[in-house]
Amino acid sequence: MRNLVTLRCLTCAFALMVTGVGSVHGSTPPAAPLSDGEIGFAFQARRAALIEQYLTRTDPTNMERGGLHDVALNFAQGTHLEWARSRLRALTAKPTGAMFWMFPMVLTMHAGEPHLNDDDWAVIREAWRTYFPYRGDTENHWLMYYASIYLAAEIWPDLPGSEWYNGKSSAENRAEAKEYLLESIRITTAYGRGEYDSPNYIDPYVSALTLLVGWCRDPELQHKAQMMLEFELLDFAVENIGGIYGGAHSRIYPKHAIQPSLAASTALAWLLWGQGEMQLNGSALIVALSGYTPPPLLQHIATDRSKPYVHRELRRTRWRMRHAGPDAVEIAGLKTKAVYKYSYVTADYLLGSSQGGLLQPIQQQTWSHVWHEDKPLGLSNTFFALHPYFSALEGTMYFGADWDTVVDLIARSKVDYNSPDKLMSGSPHEQVFQHESTLIGLYDIPAGTDFPHINTFFSRDLTHRTEDDSGWIFAQGGESYIAYRPFVAGEWRPTDWTGLLAGGAGAWISSGHTEWGTGHQVYVSESPQNGYIVQIATADDFDSFEAFVNAVKALPFEFSLSPVATASFTTLDGTKLRATYGETPTVNGRRVDYDAWPLFDGPFAQATPGRNEVTLRHGDTQRRLNFRDGSINTTINSDDE
């Protein structure tokens, strides 16, 4: 009962105070920065409010509804225990979901320990003995799997292999899991994550790491997990715009591409640094129950958009099983390729990109523009383009299936994979280059490619959309102005013009399509050689939208499509850009140096590839995480000069 009283006191405090930072939107002046103490108090209030909201959705009279996250919460709080015990038994009778069953079960075991009785533990123990969960085939699967089995084996530290589903003893399970977890941390902090910067798949990473932070009994692993969680949240914070994870993403689903606020990252942004609106999300609940409190420095980094900045990151592709290519590199005996990320972040928008190519199977978003909204739920505050590519080459590059069946196998779960109207895709025929608020996309699509067209997404929430006689298409999103110049004229079509998602294909993938997926259009441009220019600007930089249109139309611009797409463009600030498909682009005549690309580089984060070290900075505060020796060094420069 004391837990509930504490929660309600904090929730009341939350309702009486401003917990987030003020909006820096258009001409609205920024709020004064919060002190570290205010940030910590506000986080605890949001934590309590989230737990309270989760509790209110529990219907103790309905024994057929409620997942393991809800069960864990009610055991943790000592509420609705009869219901929680009933649901626990139902969810362990015939478990499904593999690692997606494992990690909320571990949450139940640890967070709910004070209220689990002997009979509850017997039910849980039998499930771990008899249910054989699949380890999965992605980076997030393996992290969830090994974090979960490690924590479960700590609860029963001395059991023989006969008491575990995999025949391994508790000690063997812990040793295997710890080895993988530490190696995963080493590779990620040296070379970047393969499943990089995903607005929805941040959920399992935060979930697994937070479970280790909250309940791991091994001091080394618990400490490294806490450092890695900070690394993961930093990765989001530097590319965060109003609670939205902007830029280029390894994996994204249609609903998150179209309406970014639906992603798990936005729910985390509300809990962690008070942006946007509360949403219920499993990883956010695990953070709330774990006792973890993020360093205030992360909120300062995530919310300070007082000055525009460039942020660069080096990431890597998923491990390539076949067709790795001549530019592949080997890490820990596995083949991968560098991903060069670039983001330009302002108070009003974030434009971010990668270099294009097949960087991640199926769900890649090569670039996106996201504009700031104080309350983004229900809004499609984004703009992007892609070549909707699919092939057995891509499938066999990243998966173990054979050439003849891999496309069909992928499309069984990712139903829009081979649909011409899909809105996420990598392509080996795409090359993207960005400099600050300007982006150039070039394409060289061979004859015989199934979909030789570009899909450019135009949101229903854009205003002032104008097709100019010059070939430019103009629009406004929030306080950002957008100029888009396709090299080949196209036609307007509705998103999902095949009706695939509207028809309910893919179940969860298309759920809620009427709310998030209708009313938008795509500009479809078909040509083997093709391209476009994107120029973004802040509305406050111009007297009017018309002034922006006239300024862009006056910019020097040339392009050709033969023998390959080439473009020269002078940006709004006079920078001269040139890009030719298959060649390294130039800025004011100087080639972009991809060989020297940093792991992190921007005003808030710096890291060098291979060093296993990252430095966080904001104002006078500097915090260095050294993953080689596990040290954390925070300094404050008090020099008044």
N, C-alpha and C positions, 0 to 999 in steps of 0.2 A: 504493500500500500504506500510505503514511503516513496517508492519510485514514481508512482502516479502523482503524488503531491508535488514532488520536485519538478516533474515534467510540466505540470499545470502552472506552477509558479513561473518557470522559465518561459512557458508559452505566453503567459500574460505579459511578462516583461517584453517578450518579442513583439507583441501586438502594440506596445506603447512606445517603441523606439524605432528609429530608422536603422535597419540592419545592413543595408547595402550601401554602396557608394552612389553618389549622385550621378545623374545622367550627364554625359558630355556629348550632347547631341545638337547639332546645328548651332544656333546662337545661345542655347541654354548654358549658363555658366556652370563650371564644375563645382561640386560640393567640396568642402574642406576635407583633406585626407583624414581618415580615422587613425587614432593612435593604436599601437599594438594591443593595448589593453581593451580598447573598444572593439577591435576586431575579434579578439578572443571571446569576449562576452557575447557579441552578436552571433558568433558561430555556435556557441553553446545554446543560445536561445533558438536558433534555427534547427539545431539538432533535436531539441526537445519538441519543437513544433512538428517536425517530420515524424517522430515517433508517435506523438499524439494523433496525428492524422492517420497513420497506419493502423493504430489501435481502433479508431472509429470505424474503419471499414470491415472489421471482424464481426461477423454475424454468428454469435455462439449458438443460435438455434438451428443453423444450417450445417449439418455434419458432412455435407457433400461438397462444400466449397472452401477453398483456402489452400495456398501452397506452403512450401516449407519455410519461405521467408516469414510468412504470417505466423506459422507455428513457432518458429524460433523467437520471434518478437514476444509472443504471448507467454512462452516459457520464461523468457528473460525478465519480463515485467511481472510475472505471477498473476496474469489475468486470463480469464476464460480457460482455466486449466482442463476442465472436462472436455471442452471442444478441442483444445490443443492435443490432448491425448488421443482422442478419436481420430483426428486428422493425421497424427503421427503414425498410427497403426495403418491407416488406409494408404498412406504414401510409402510405407515400407513393406506392404504385403506383396506387391509385385512392382518393384521400382523400375522406372524408365528414365531415360535422359542422360545416362552415363555421367560425365563430369558435371553436367548441369543439375544432376541429383546430388552429386557428391558434395559440392561446396555449400549449398544451403543446409545440407544435413550436418556438415561440420559446424556451421553457424549455430544450428540447433543444439548440438552437443556441447559447445563451449559457452555461448551466450545464455543458453537455457539451463545450464548445469545446476543452479541452485534449486530448481523446481522439478527436475527429472527424478522420478523414483526408481526403485530397483526394477520394476516391471518395464518401465520405459527403456531403461538401459538394456534389458534383455532383448527387447524388440529391435533396438538399434544394433546391438552386437550381432544378432542373427542375420540382419540385412547385410552387414559388412562381410559376413562369412560366406553368404550364398549368392549375392548379386555380383555379377562380373561386369563392371562398367567398362565401356570402350574408352581407350585413351584418346581417341580423336586423331585428326590429321592437320591441325593448325596450331600456330604458336599459342593462341589463347587457350585452346583445348589442353595442351600439355601443361601450361602453367596452372590452370585450375585443377587438373588431375593430380599433379605432383604436390601442390600446396595442400590439397584435401587429404591425400593419403598420408602425407607427412603428419598432419595435425591429428588425424584419426589414430595413427600408430603411436603418437605420443600419449594419447589417453590410455591405451592398452600397450604399455611399452615392452612387455615380455612375452607376448603370445607367440606360439609356434606357427609355422606355415599352415597347419591344418585348420587354423581359426581365421584364415584370411582367404578371400575369393581367389587370389592369384597364387596361393601355395607358398608365398614368401613370409618369413617371420616378421614380426614388428620391427626388429632391428634392421633386417634386410630392406624392408620397405622404406624406412627412414633414410638409410644410407643411399639408396638409389634416388630417392626424391631430392635429398639435399644436394647430391652431386649435380643433378639436372638444374635445380633452381639456382645454384651459385654460378654454374656455367652460363645459364641464360642471362643472368645479371651481368656477367663479365662481357659476353658478346654484345649485349644491347648497349652498355655504357661505353663500349669501344667503337662499335660500328653502326649503331642504330638498330631499331627494331625492324623486322621484315614486315610485320603487320602494323605499319606505322600510322599514327595520327588518325585513327578511325573514330568518328563521333559516336558510333554505337558500340564498337568493340573495345572502347576504353572501359566499358562496364566489367567484362570478365577480368581485365588486368587489375583494375582497382579492387575488385572483389577479392581476388586471390591474394594480392599483396597485403590488403588490409586484414584479412584473416590471419596471415602470418604475423603482422605487426601487433594485432590485438591479443593473440593467444599462443604463439610459438614459444616453447620453453627453452629452445636452444639459443643462447645469447648471440652467437655469431649470425645465425640465419635470421633471427628476429631483427637484429640491427641492420643487416644488409637489405632486408625486405623494407624496412622503414626508409632507408636511403633511396631504394629503388622506387618506392611509392612517391617520394618527393620528386624524383627524376621524372616519373610519369606525369605527375600533376604540373610540373614546370613545362613539360612538352605541350600541354594543353594551354597553360596560362599565357604563353608568349604568342599564341595564335588564336586568342580568345577575343571576340568582339561582342560585348554585351551579353555574354553567356553562351554564344554560339561558337562552335569549333570551326574556324574558317580555314581556307586554303585548300591544298591538295590532300587527298585521303587515299589510303590503301584500300579501304572497304567501306562501302556505303550502300544502303538500300534505297529503293525509289522514294519512299515516304520521307526519309531523312535528307535525300538530295533535294526534294521539292520543298519540304518544310523543315528546315534545320533544327528548329526548336523541339521537335519530337524525339531527337536523339538523346541517349543516356547522358552525354556530356553536358547537356543543358540542365538536366536535373542535378548533376554534380556541381555545376557552376552556382546554382542557387544555394545549395547547402554549404559549399566551401567558401564562396566569397560574395554571397548575397545578391546575385544578379538574376534578372528575370523573375519568374514565378515558380512557386513550389510545384514539383511533380513527383509522384511516387515512383521510385526506381530501386531495384534490388541492391545495386552497388552503393547507392547513397544510404540505404538503410544499414548496410554492413558497416560503413564508416561511422554512422551515428551510434551503433551499438558497440563498436570496438574500443572506444575510449581514445581513439586517435584524434589529435588536434593538429591541423596543418600549421606550419610556421606562418606568422603574419606576413612575412616577406612574400609569400606566394600570392596573397591577395593584393598586395601593393603592385606586384608585377602584372597580375591579371587585369587590373582595373585602371592602371595609369596609362591613359591615352592622350596625355597633355601635349605630346609632340609626335608627329608621324615618324615611323621608323621602318627600316628594312631589317628583316630577320631571315637568316639562312640556316638550313639544316642539311646534314648528310644522313640519309637513311639507306636502306638496302631493300632489294626485292625479296620476296619469299624465296626459299631455297629452290633452285632450279634442278629438277631431276634429270631432264634431257634438254637438248637444244639450247644449252647455256649461252652459246655465242662467243665470239672471239674476245669481246670486252668483259667477259665474266671474270670475277675474282674468286679465290678460294679462301674460306674462313672455316677453321675447325674441320677441314676435310669436305666441306660442302660448297657448292657453287652458288654464287649470287651476283648481282650487279648493283652498282651505285645508283641511288636516287638523289637527285639534286633538287632540294626544295627551296623556294623563294617566296617570301610574303612581304607585302607592303601594308602596314597597319596604321590606321588613323582613328580619330575619335568617331568618324562617321561610317567607315567601311574598312573591309579587309579584302585585298586582292591577293590570292596566293596560288602557286603553281608548282608543278614538277616538270621535268624535261620531256615528258611523253614517252611512248613505247609501252611494252608489256611489262609493267612494273609489279603488278599484282593480278592474279587471275580474277576474272568475272566482274568484280565490283569496284574497280579503280575509278577515282575521280581525279583527272589530271589537273584540273584547275577550277577555281570558283571565285566568284565575287559575292560577298555577303555584306549587306548594309545593316547598320545599327538600328535596332528597335528597342524601346524601353520594355515593352511587353510583346515578345515575338510569337507567343503561342497563337496559332491560327493563321499566321502570316507566312507567306512564301517570299522571304527577303533574300533572294539569291538569283544569280545569273551565271550561266556556264554553257560550255559547248563540248562536243565529243564526236568521235567517229564510232558508230555502233558496230564493233568488230566482234566476231566469234570465229573459232576455228579449232580443229583437232591439234594444230601446232601449239596453241596456247594451252589447251587442256593437258596435253602430254608433257609440256614443259614443266608444269607444276603439280601434276597428279600422276598416280601410278597406273591408271587405266590405259587400255590400248587405244590406238588411233581410231579404229572403226566405231567404238562405242562411247568415247569420252564425252562428246558433245551432248549426246542423249542423256548420259548419266548426270552431267552438270545441270541440264535443263529440267530434270525431274524435281530438283529442289530450288534452283535459282531460275524460275520459270521464264523470265524475260531475257535470259542469256542470248538466245538466238532470235530475238524479236527486233525488227527494224526500228521500232520506236523507243527502245530502251534508253535510259538516261544515266547510265554509268557504264564505263568501258575503258579499258586501255586499248591501244592499237599500235602495232609495229610500223604503221604508216603515218604516224603523227609525230610532229616535232613542235615543242612549245618553248617560248622564250619570253621572259618578263624582265622589265626594268621599272622599278617603282610602280607607278600607276598605269603602265602601258604593257600590253601583252600581245604577242604575235603567235598565231597558230598556223602551221604549214602542214600540208598533206600530200602524199604521193601514193595513191591507191592503185595497185596493179589490176589489170584486166582480169575478170573472173572472180573478184572479191564479191561476196554476197551483197553487201550493203555499201555501195560506193558513194555515200552521202554523209554530210555533217548535220547533226541535230543541235540546234542552239536554242536553249530554253529561255522563254520569256514569261515571267510570272504574271499572274492575274493582279498582283499588287503593285506592278509598275504603273507609273503615270506618265503622261506626255509622250507616249510612244509615237514616234514620227518616222515615216519612211521618206527620206529626202531624195530629191532628184539626183543628187551627187553620188548616190549609192550607199551613203551612211544611214544607219538606223539609230535613232536617238531615243532615250527614255530616262526616267528618273525613278530611283529606288531610295526611299527615305530622304536623307540629305546628300545622297550621291547622285551625280550625273553619269550616264552611261552612253558611250558612243561605240557602235559596232559596225565594222565595214567588211562585209563578206566579199571575197574576190569573185565569186560566181553567184549571180542572182538566183534566188530560190523561191519557195512558196511556203505559205503559212498552213500549218496543220495543227489540230488539237493534240495535246499530249495523249499518249495511249491511244493513238488513232486506230490501232488494231483491235481495241476493246479487250485486250488480254487481262489487264488488271481490273478494269471495270467489271469484268465477268467473274471475278473472284479467284483467278488463278493464283496458286501459291499460298492460299489460306492467309497466314499472318502477313505475308509480304504485301498482299493487296488489301488487307483489312482497313476499313475506314477510308477507302479510296474516294468516296463521294465528298468527304470533308477536305482532304488534303490534295487530291489529284485532279480535280476538275476546274475548268475555267482558265487554264493556262494554254499557251501555244508554244510550238517549236517552229523555228525557221529552218526549213530543210533545203540544203544546197547540195546538188549532186554534180560531181565532176571528179575525174581521176586525179587531176592536179587542182588543188584548192587551198584556201586559207582565209584568214581574217585578221583584222586589227581590232583590239579593244583598248579604248582610252577611258579611264575613270577620273572623275574630279569631284571635289567637295563643292556643294552648292554655294557655300559662303565665299568661294573664290571668284564668283561671277555675279554681276548685277542681276542677271536673269537667266532662265533656261535658254532663251533665244541667244543671249550673249555667248553661252557655252557652245551652242550649235554653230554659230558663226566662227568662233575661235577654232573649233576643230576642223571645219570645212576649209579654213585658210592654211592649215598645216601642210607642209610639203610631204607628198606621199606618192610612191610609185610601186607597182608590182607587176610581175609577169608570171605566167604559168608554164612556160616552155623554156628549156626542157624540163625543169622542175620549178616548183613555186619559190619565188623570191620576192622579198618586200624591203623597201626602204621607207622609213617614217621618222619624221621629226616630231618629238613630243611637245606637250604644252609648255614645258620649261626649256625647250630648245635642244634637248639631247637628241643626237642622231643615232638611230637604230637601224641595223641591217641584218637580215636573216635570209639564208638560202637553205632549202631542204637538203639535209645530208652534210652540212657544213657548220662550223662553230659560229654563232652569231657575234656581232660586234656592237660595242657601245662607244660612240665617238671615235670609231676606227680601231678600237682596241678589242681583241678577242676576249671573250669571257673565259676566265681561268677555272675550268671545272676541276683540274687536278689539285687545286689548293682549297677545295670546298671544305668548310669547317663542319664539325658535328653539330655545334651550335654557334651562331654568331649574330649578335644584336645587342642593343643597349642593356638587356636584362639577363642574358645568358651567353656564356662562352665555353666552348669545349673543342679540343683537338682530337681528331680520329686516332684511335689506338691507345689513348692515354688513360682511359677509365677514370676520368675526372671531369667535373663540371663546376663552373662558378656561376652563382646567382648574384645579381647586382640590382639594387634600387637605391637611389639617393646615396647616402653615406654608408649604407650597409652592404657588405660583401660576405657571401657564404660559399665556402668551397667544400664540395663532397668528393672525397677521394676513395673510390671503390677498390683501389689496390690494397690499402691498409685499413680501410673502414673509418678513417678519420673525418670529422666534420669540424671545420674551422670558420667561425663567424667573427668578423671584425667590423667595427664602426669607426669611420674616419671622422674624428672630431676637429680636424684642422679648419680653422675659421678663415683661412686665406681665400 
